[in-house]
Amino acid sequence: MMRLDGQRVLFYLSLALAVLLLLLPLPAALRPLRPWWPALVLVYWVLEAPGRVGLATAFLTGLAADLLAGTLLGDQALRLTVVVFLALRFRARLRFFPMTQQALALLLLLANDALLRWLIRVVSGVPLPPPLAWAAPLAGAALWPFVFLLLDALRARLRLREP
């Protein structure tokens, strides 16, 4: 029987929680500012445990998010795959940036994602997001230090408990 270690459980639970946070109801005025939780969590895991996250993980997480949210099938899957690809590509640099520079780099990744989301919607004929949705990358970048520190603290606590 395969033993699940705490790090693996934390990885899967954090991804599941990130996808479920997309379904959290928000007031209509705040919906366009919703941070893209799966991207934040996957970028954390790319930086801290790159062997655990690959393009297939990003694609499957995005596909699950598409199915649960009822959005255009493959939309979030493609976008998450691009974000993870770029994070993996620049991991060596991003990992050693201070937190403020990491947040700025994440802002660029999320802005690239917002542009890709806009292009997908134009091509597919789905209604475009409101102009305020371009501020969502700012919300994600602002939350990055909290997400990073929370997941890092949980990982450290699990490392201390494991024999």
C-alpha positions as CSV (number, residue, x, y, z in Angstrom):
1,M,0.0,0.0,0.0
2,M,1.3,3.4,-1.0
3,R,1.9,5.7,2.0
4,L,0.8,9.3,1.5
5,D,3.3,11.7,3.0
6,G,2.2,15.0,4.5
7,Q,3.7,17.1,1.7
8,R,1.7,15.2,-1.0
9,V,-1.5,15.6,1.0
10,L,-0.8,19.3,1.4
11,F,-0.2,19.6,-2.3
12,Y,-3.5,18.0,-3.3
13,L,-5.5,19.7,-0.6
14,S,-4.1,23.1,-1.6
15,L,-5.0,22.5,-5.3
16,A,-8.5,21.3,-4.4
17,L,-9.0,24.3,-2.1
18,A,-7.8,26.7,-4.8
19,V,-10.3,25.3,-7.3
20,L,-13.1,25.4,-4.7
21,L,-12.3,29.1,-3.9
22,L,-13.2,29.9,-7.5
23,L,-16.7,28.9,-6.7
24,L,-16.9,31.1,-3.6
25,P,-19.8,33.5,-4.1
26,L,-18.8,37.2,-4.2
27,P,-20.8,40.4,-4.5
28,A,-21.3,41.4,-8.1
29,A,-19.0,44.4,-7.7
30,L,-16.1,42.2,-6.5
31,R,-16.5,39.3,-9.0
32,P,-14.2,40.8,-11.6
33,L,-11.5,41.2,-9.0
34,R,-11.5,37.6,-7.9
35,P,-7.9,36.3,-7.8
36,W,-7.1,33.3,-9.8
37,W,-6.4,30.9,-6.9
38,P,-5.2,27.9,-8.9
39,A,-2.5,30.0,-10.6
40,L,-1.3,31.3,-7.2
41,V,-1.1,27.9,-5.7
42,L,0.5,26.2,-8.7
43,V,3.2,28.9,-9.0
44,Y,4.0,28.4,-5.3
45,W,4.4,24.7,-5.9
46,V,6.5,25.4,-9.0
47,L,8.9,27.5,-6.9
48,E,9.1,25.2,-3.9
49,A,8.6,21.7,-5.3
50,P,9.0,21.7,-9.1
51,G,9.1,18.0,-9.3
52,R,5.5,17.9,-8.1
53,V,4.1,20.3,-10.7
54,G,4.2,19.8,-14.4
55,L,2.2,20.9,-17.4
56,A,-0.1,17.9,-17.1
57,T,-0.9,18.9,-13.5
58,A,-1.7,22.4,-14.6
59,F,-3.8,21.2,-17.4
60,L,-5.8,18.8,-15.3
61,T,-6.3,21.3,-12.5
62,G,-7.6,23.8,-15.1
63,L,-9.9,21.2,-16.6
64,A,-11.3,20.5,-13.2
65,A,-11.8,24.2,-12.6
66,D,-13.5,24.5,-16.0
67,L,-15.9,21.7,-15.2
68,L,-16.7,22.9,-11.7
69,A,-17.2,26.5,-12.7
70,G,-19.1,25.7,-15.8
71,T,-16.8,27.9,-18.0
72,L,-15.7,27.3,-21.5
73,L,-14.1,23.8,-21.5
74,G,-10.3,24.1,-21.8
75,D,-10.2,27.8,-21.1
76,Q,-8.6,27.7,-17.6
77,A,-6.7,24.5,-18.6
78,L,-4.9,26.3,-21.4
79,R,-4.3,29.4,-19.3
80,L,-2.9,27.5,-16.3
81,T,-0.7,25.5,-18.6
82,V,0.8,28.7,-20.0
83,V,1.3,30.2,-16.5
84,V,3.0,27.0,-15.2
85,F,5.2,26.8,-18.3
86,L,6.4,30.4,-17.8
87,A,6.9,29.8,-14.1
88,L,8.9,26.7,-14.7
89,R,10.9,28.4,-17.4
90,F,11.9,31.3,-15.1
91,R,11.9,29.3,-11.8
92,A,15.6,29.7,-11.2
93,R,15.3,33.5,-11.2
94,L,11.9,33.7,-9.5
95,R,12.9,31.5,-6.6
96,F,15.6,33.8,-5.3
97,F,13.7,37.1,-5.8
98,P,12.6,38.9,-2.7
99,M,8.9,38.7,-2.0
100,T,8.1,42.1,-3.6
101,Q,9.9,41.2,-6.8
102,Q,8.1,37.8,-6.8
103,A,4.8,39.6,-6.5
104,L,5.7,41.9,-9.4
105,A,6.8,38.9,-11.5
106,L,3.5,37.2,-10.6
107,L,1.7,40.4,-11.6
108,L,3.3,40.0,-15.1
109,L,2.3,36.3,-15.2
110,L,-1.3,37.1,-14.3
111,A,-1.5,40.1,-16.7
112,N,-0.3,37.7,-19.4
113,D,-3.0,35.4,-18.4
114,A,-5.6,38.1,-18.5
115,L,-4.6,38.9,-22.0
116,L,-4.8,35.3,-23.0
117,R,-8.2,35.0,-21.4
118,W,-9.4,38.0,-23.4
119,L,-8.0,36.5,-26.6
120,I,-9.7,33.2,-25.9
121,R,-13.0,34.9,-25.4
122,V,-12.7,37.0,-28.5
123,V,-11.9,33.9,-30.6
124,S,-14.6,31.7,-29.0
125,G,-17.3,34.3,-29.1
126,V,-17.9,34.2,-25.4
127,P,-18.8,37.6,-23.9
128,L,-15.8,39.6,-22.8
129,P,-15.1,40.2,-19.1
130,P,-15.8,43.6,-17.8
131,P,-13.0,46.2,-18.0
132,L,-12.5,45.9,-14.2
133,A,-11.4,42.3,-14.7
134,W,-8.0,43.7,-15.8
135,A,-7.5,44.6,-12.1
136,A,-7.7,40.9,-11.1
137,P,-4.0,40.4,-11.6
138,L,-3.3,43.2,-9.1
139,A,-5.5,41.4,-6.6
140,G,-3.5,38.2,-7.2
141,A,-0.2,39.9,-6.9
142,A,-1.3,41.6,-3.7
143,L,-2.4,38.2,-2.2
144,W,0.8,36.5,-3.3
145,P,2.8,37.1,-0.1
146,F,0.0,35.8,2.0
147,V,-0.5,32.6,-0.1
148,F,3.3,32.0,-0.2
149,L,3.8,32.5,3.5
150,L,0.7,30.4,4.4
151,L,1.7,27.4,2.3
152,D,5.4,27.7,3.3
153,A,4.4,27.7,7.0
154,L,2.2,24.6,6.5
155,R,5.0,22.8,4.6
156,A,7.5,23.7,7.4
157,R,5.1,22.4,10.1
158,L,4.7,19.1,8.1
159,R,8.5,18.7,7.8
160,L,8.9,19.0,11.5
161,R,6.3,16.3,12.2
162,E,7.6,13.7,9.7
163,P,10.2,11.3,10.9
